[in-house]
Amino acid sequence: MLKREGQVRIPAGCAISGIFSRSGAPVNGGRIVQSIAAMHDRSNGLGGGFAGYGIYPGYKDYFAMHVFFDDQTARRDCEEFLQRHFDIVNLSRIPTRKVKSIRDEPLIWRYFVQPLHHKLADCQLDEAEYVSRCVMRINSTVKGAYVFSSGKNMGVFKAVGYPEDVGEFYRLEEYEGYCWTAHGRYPTNTPGWWGGAHPFALLDYSVVHNGEISSYDANRRWVEMFGYRCSLLTDTEVIAYIFDYLLRRLGLTLEEAAAIVAAPFWDTISRMPEEERERMICLRRKFSSLLITGPFSILLGFEGGLMALNDRLKLRSLVAAEAGDTFYVASEECAIRTIQPQLNRVWAPRGGEPVIVRLNEGVQV
């Protein structure tokens, strides 16, 4: 019998998890797979994925482009574009293993690249903006090619499947990094396909998200005025571009960006001290179209750090914890306890309160 809405258990839909080593000590990718697997029932097999930071120390000065190809024609067309714009120092298939539940996989390739010097000189862009524009060009104009990761010394690994199966498929136990995030997807109003799985990433920013964005259309129209293109058929994609725009292009702080996407209510602002009140009024008025409405919990990974953020009403669960120099965050405490039973501190961040962790001063990765 066909089940109707309300008869199917959707336990707050989606799962997110993160591990961050402030000391820069390497964390094996198998630990984040174990963590997200503890929340198996929060996803339905239509998407899982991971982002790891510090995983390519031998190529840390190069942009690592992870690309899905529908076929060899798409690969050829994309590589022709890359050769015109970049020096490709290494290219290969991303190592995978056969997993019964992971089917219909595209061609999955990895390219370590640097922008061609004469191209940078001609366009007068910095290398990050140059790479960002190239990613948008590929994803919107090269048929059947999707760049789903493009940062330095980091990478995204995602697929259609349960997250623990995705981790096995990509052999994540063979990687080590100082930061990992993970996502188990339960799509409700967008398709389940490889490019639509989380994380969504641009340069070194990656986003995993539990919830849905009722403000998506307003958010999308704003970022597309500045050259971004939402082409991956999932609302979360726009969050990655919002943070890239606010943090990299405008140079705002993480706290300011959080105060824009999860802005305090006006009555809350009215009770703030004068200087803080004026700053919040300015941010709310200037960036009103970047307020994200709807229930959400977000993990934003970036070079050297991690931020966890709830919507301002805390309509999605989020639990944080610490053990020594390691920070943990997840949709449920069980996902933390399963990999670290003994914790120094456990807490639930308040709605709209960013929790930001960074590498200890002087740590090089």
C-alpha positions as CSV (number, residue, x, y, z in Angstrom):
1,M,0.0,0.0,0.0
2,L,1.3,3.4,-0.9
3,K,2.2,5.4,2.2
4,R,1.1,9.0,2.5
5,E,2.9,11.9,4.1
6,G,2.8,11.5,7.8
7,Q,2.9,7.7,7.6
8,V,6.6,7.6,6.7
9,R,9.2,8.2,9.4
10,I,11.6,11.0,8.5
11,P,13.6,11.6,11.7
12,A,14.3,15.3,11.0
13,G,15.7,14.4,7.6
14,C,19.4,14.2,6.8
15,A,22.5,13.8,9.1
16,I,25.6,15.8,9.5
17,S,28.8,15.1,11.3
18,G,32.3,16.8,11.7
19,I,35.7,16.2,13.3
20,F,38.3,18.9,13.7
21,S,41.8,18.4,15.2
22,R,43.0,21.8,16.5
23,S,46.5,20.4,16.8
24,G,46.5,19.4,13.1
25,A,47.0,15.8,14.1
26,P,45.9,13.6,11.2
27,V,42.5,11.9,11.6
28,N,41.8,8.8,9.5
29,G,38.9,9.1,7.2
30,G,37.4,5.9,8.5
31,R,36.5,7.7,11.8
32,I,34.1,10.1,10.1
33,V,32.5,7.2,8.2
34,Q,32.0,5.4,11.5
35,S,30.4,8.6,13.0
36,I,27.9,9.2,10.2
37,A,27.0,5.5,10.0
38,A,25.6,5.8,13.6
39,M,22.8,8.0,12.1
40,H,21.9,5.6,9.3
41,D,18.1,6.0,9.8
42,R,18.3,9.8,9.1
43,S,19.1,9.2,5.4
44,N,17.4,7.1,2.8
45,G,20.2,6.1,0.4
46,L,19.8,8.9,-2.1
47,G,23.0,10.8,-1.2
48,G,26.0,10.7,1.1
49,G,29.3,12.5,1.1
50,F,32.4,13.7,2.9
51,A,34.9,16.6,2.8
52,G,38.4,16.2,4.1
53,Y,41.0,18.9,4.7
54,G,44.8,18.3,4.8
55,I,44.4,15.1,2.7
56,Y,46.8,16.1,-0.2
57,P,50.0,17.2,1.5
58,G,52.1,16.3,-1.5
59,Y,50.0,18.6,-3.7
60,K,49.0,21.2,-1.1
61,D,50.0,24.2,-3.4
62,Y,47.7,23.0,-6.2
63,F,44.0,23.2,-6.7
64,A,42.5,19.7,-6.6
65,M,39.6,19.5,-9.0
66,H,37.3,16.5,-8.5
67,V,35.0,16.0,-11.5
68,F,32.1,13.8,-12.5
69,F,31.8,13.0,-16.2
70,D,28.7,11.5,-17.8
71,D,30.8,10.0,-20.6
72,Q,34.2,10.2,-22.3
73,T,33.0,13.0,-24.6
74,A,32.3,15.2,-21.5
75,R,35.8,14.2,-20.1
76,R,37.4,15.2,-23.4
77,D,35.6,18.5,-23.6
78,C,36.4,19.3,-20.0
79,E,40.1,18.4,-20.3
80,E,40.4,20.6,-23.4
81,F,39.0,23.5,-21.3
82,L,41.4,22.7,-18.4
83,Q,44.4,22.6,-20.7
84,R,43.6,26.0,-22.1
85,H,43.4,27.6,-18.7
86,F,45.6,25.5,-16.3
87,D,48.9,23.7,-15.9
88,I,47.8,20.2,-15.1
89,V,50.5,18.6,-12.9
90,N,48.7,15.3,-12.2
91,L,45.5,13.7,-13.3
92,S,44.0,10.3,-12.5
93,R,40.8,8.5,-11.7
94,I,39.9,8.9,-8.1
95,P,40.4,5.5,-6.5
96,T,37.2,3.6,-5.7
97,R,36.1,0.0,-4.9
98,K,33.1,-1.9,-6.0
99,V,30.2,-1.5,-3.5
100,K,27.0,-3.4,-4.2
101,S,24.7,-0.5,-3.2
102,I,26.6,2.1,-5.2
103,R,25.4,2.0,-8.8
104,D,25.4,4.0,-12.0
105,E,28.6,5.8,-11.1
106,P,29.9,8.4,-13.5
107,L,33.5,8.7,-14.5
108,I,35.2,10.2,-11.5
109,W,38.5,12.0,-12.1
110,R,40.9,14.2,-10.1
111,Y,43.1,17.0,-11.5
112,F,45.8,18.9,-9.6
113,V,46.2,22.2,-11.4
114,Q,47.6,25.7,-11.3
115,P,46.3,28.6,-13.4
116,L,48.4,29.5,-16.4
117,H,50.5,32.6,-15.5
118,H,49.8,34.4,-18.8
119,K,46.0,33.8,-18.4
120,L,46.1,35.3,-14.9
121,A,48.1,38.3,-16.2
122,D,45.7,38.8,-19.1
123,C,42.5,38.7,-17.0
124,Q,44.0,40.6,-13.9
125,L,42.2,38.3,-11.5
126,D,43.7,36.6,-8.4
127,E,44.0,32.8,-8.7
128,A,41.0,32.1,-6.4
129,E,38.7,34.2,-8.5
130,Y,40.1,32.8,-11.7
131,V,39.5,29.2,-10.5
132,S,36.0,30.1,-9.3
133,R,35.0,31.5,-12.7
134,C,36.5,28.4,-14.4
135,V,34.4,26.1,-12.2
136,M,31.3,28.0,-13.0
137,R,32.1,27.9,-16.7
138,I,32.6,24.1,-16.7
139,N,29.5,23.4,-14.7
140,S,27.2,25.6,-16.8
141,T,28.6,25.1,-20.3
142,V,30.5,21.7,-20.6
143,K,27.7,19.2,-21.0
144,G,28.0,16.2,-18.8
145,A,30.9,17.6,-16.7
146,Y,30.5,18.7,-13.0
147,V,33.4,20.0,-10.9
148,F,32.3,19.2,-7.4
149,S,35.5,20.1,-5.5
150,S,38.1,22.7,-6.3
151,G,40.1,23.6,-3.2
152,K,43.7,23.3,-2.2
153,N,44.8,20.4,0.1
154,M,41.2,19.3,0.4
155,G,38.6,17.2,-1.4
156,V,35.0,16.3,-1.6
157,F,33.8,12.7,-2.1
158,K,30.1,12.1,-2.7
159,A,27.7,9.8,-4.4
160,V,24.1,8.4,-4.4
161,G,24.0,5.9,-1.6
162,Y,24.1,5.7,2.2
163,P,27.1,7.6,3.6
164,E,28.8,4.6,5.1
165,D,28.6,2.9,1.6
166,V,29.9,6.1,0.0
167,G,32.9,6.1,2.4
168,E,33.7,2.5,1.5
169,F,33.3,3.2,-2.2
170,Y,35.9,6.0,-2.1
171,R,38.2,4.1,0.3
172,L,38.3,6.9,2.8
173,E,40.2,4.8,5.3
174,E,43.2,5.4,3.0
175,Y,43.1,9.2,3.6
176,E,44.1,11.3,6.6
177,G,43.3,14.9,7.4
178,Y,42.9,17.4,10.2
179,C,39.2,18.1,9.4
180,W,36.4,15.9,8.1
181,T,32.7,16.6,7.5
182,A,30.0,14.2,6.5
183,H,26.4,14.1,5.3
184,G,23.7,11.5,5.0
185,R,20.9,12.8,2.7
186,Y,17.1,12.5,2.9
187,P,16.0,14.6,-0.1
188,T,12.4,15.8,0.2
189,N,11.9,18.2,-2.8
190,T,15.0,17.9,-4.9
191,P,16.4,14.9,-6.9
192,G,18.8,12.3,-5.6
193,W,21.7,12.3,-8.0
194,W,25.5,12.3,-7.8
195,G,26.0,16.0,-8.3
196,G,23.2,16.8,-5.8
197,A,24.7,14.9,-2.9
198,H,26.4,16.9,-0.2
199,P,29.0,18.4,0.5
200,F,28.7,21.4,-1.9
201,A,32.1,23.1,-2.4
202,L,33.8,26.0,-4.1
203,L,37.5,26.5,-3.6
204,D,38.3,25.6,0.0
205,Y,34.7,26.2,1.3
206,S,32.5,23.2,1.7
207,V,29.0,22.9,3.1
208,V,26.9,20.1,4.5
209,H,23.3,21.0,5.5
210,N,20.4,19.4,7.3
211,G,17.1,21.1,6.4
212,E,15.6,23.0,3.6
213,I,15.8,26.6,2.3
214,S,12.5,28.3,1.8
215,S,14.4,31.5,0.8
216,Y,16.4,29.7,-2.0
217,D,15.0,31.7,-4.9
218,A,15.9,35.0,-3.3
219,N,19.3,33.7,-2.3
220,R,20.0,32.3,-5.7
221,R,19.0,35.5,-7.5
222,W,21.4,37.5,-5.4
223,V,24.5,35.3,-5.9
224,E,23.8,35.0,-9.6
225,M,24.1,38.7,-9.9
226,F,27.8,38.2,-9.0
227,G,28.7,35.5,-11.5
228,Y,27.7,32.3,-9.5
229,R,25.6,29.7,-11.3
230,C,23.4,27.3,-9.4
231,S,23.4,24.3,-11.7
232,L,23.4,21.2,-9.4
233,L,19.6,21.0,-8.7
234,T,19.8,21.2,-4.9
235,D,19.1,24.2,-2.7
236,T,22.2,23.7,-0.5
237,E,24.5,24.6,-3.4
238,V,23.6,28.3,-2.9
239,I,24.8,28.2,0.7
240,A,28.4,27.5,-0.5
241,Y,28.3,30.4,-2.9
242,I,26.8,32.7,-0.2
243,F,29.8,32.0,2.1
244,D,32.3,32.3,-0.7
245,Y,30.8,35.7,-1.7
246,L,30.7,37.1,1.9
247,L,34.0,35.7,3.2
248,R,36.4,35.6,0.2
249,R,35.0,38.3,-2.1
250,L,33.8,40.8,0.5
251,G,36.3,39.9,3.3
252,L,33.7,39.7,6.1
253,T,34.4,37.7,9.2
254,L,32.8,34.4,10.0
255,E,30.8,36.0,12.7
256,E,29.5,38.6,10.3
257,A,28.6,36.0,7.7
258,A,26.7,34.0,10.3
259,A,24.8,37.1,11.4
260,I,23.7,37.6,7.8
261,V,22.5,34.0,6.9
262,A,21.0,33.4,10.5
263,A,20.3,37.1,11.3
264,P,18.9,37.9,14.7
265,F,15.3,39.0,14.9
266,W,14.7,42.8,14.9
267,D,13.5,42.7,18.5
268,T,16.7,41.0,19.5
269,I,18.7,43.6,17.7
270,S,16.8,46.4,19.4
271,R,18.1,45.2,22.8
272,M,21.8,45.1,21.8
273,P,24.4,47.6,22.9
274,E,24.4,50.6,20.6
275,E,27.6,49.8,18.6
276,E,26.6,46.2,18.1
277,R,23.0,47.2,17.3
278,E,24.1,49.6,14.5
279,R,26.4,47.0,13.0
280,M,23.6,44.4,12.9
281,I,21.1,46.8,11.4
282,C,23.7,47.6,8.7
283,L,24.2,43.9,7.9
284,R,20.5,43.1,7.9
285,R,19.6,45.9,5.6
286,K,22.5,45.5,3.2
287,F,22.3,41.7,2.9
288,S,18.6,41.1,3.4
289,S,18.4,38.8,0.4
290,L,21.1,36.5,1.9
291,L,19.0,35.7,5.0
292,I,18.5,31.9,4.9
293,T,15.0,31.0,6.1
294,G,13.7,27.6,6.9
295,P,15.1,25.0,9.2
296,F,18.8,24.2,8.9
297,S,21.9,23.1,10.6
298,I,25.1,23.8,8.7
299,L,28.8,22.8,8.8
300,L,31.1,25.1,6.9
301,G,34.6,23.7,6.3
302,F,37.3,26.0,5.2
303,E,41.1,26.1,5.1
304,G,42.3,25.9,8.7
305,G,38.8,25.9,10.3
306,L,35.3,24.7,10.8
307,M,32.0,26.5,11.6
308,A,28.8,25.0,12.9
309,L,25.6,27.0,12.7
310,N,21.9,26.5,13.4
311,D,19.0,28.5,12.0
312,R,17.9,31.2,14.5
313,L,15.0,29.2,15.8
314,K,17.1,26.0,16.1
315,L,14.6,23.9,14.1
316,R,17.3,21.3,13.4
317,S,19.3,19.4,16.0
318,L,23.0,20.1,16.4
319,V,25.3,18.8,19.2
320,A,28.9,19.9,19.8
321,A,31.6,18.3,21.9
322,E,35.3,18.4,22.8
323,A,37.9,15.9,23.9
324,G,41.4,17.3,24.3
325,D,42.3,19.2,21.1
326,T,39.6,17.6,19.0
327,F,36.2,19.2,18.3
328,Y,33.2,17.1,17.3
329,V,29.8,18.1,16.0
330,A,26.9,16.1,14.7
331,S,23.1,16.0,14.4
332,E,23.0,13.5,17.3
333,E,25.3,12.9,20.3
334,C,25.4,9.1,19.4
335,A,27.5,10.0,16.3
336,I,30.1,11.6,18.5
337,R,30.1,9.0,21.3
338,T,30.5,6.1,18.9
339,I,34.0,7.4,17.9
340,Q,34.9,9.2,21.2
341,P,33.1,7.8,24.3
342,Q,35.0,10.0,26.7
343,L,34.3,13.7,26.2
344,N,35.4,16.8,28.2
345,R,32.4,18.9,27.2
346,V,29.1,18.4,25.4
347,W,26.7,21.1,24.5
348,A,23.9,22.2,22.1
349,P,24.7,25.5,20.4
350,R,21.9,28.0,20.5
351,G,19.9,29.1,17.4
352,G,22.0,31.5,15.2
353,E,25.1,31.0,17.4
354,P,28.1,30.2,15.3
355,V,30.6,27.7,16.8
356,I,34.0,28.4,15.2
357,V,37.1,26.3,15.6
358,R,40.5,26.8,14.1
359,L,43.9,25.2,14.0
360,N,46.1,26.2,17.0
361,E,48.4,29.1,16.4
362,G,51.5,28.1,14.6
363,V,50.2,24.8,13.3
364,Q,51.2,24.1,9.7
365,V,49.3,21.5,7.6
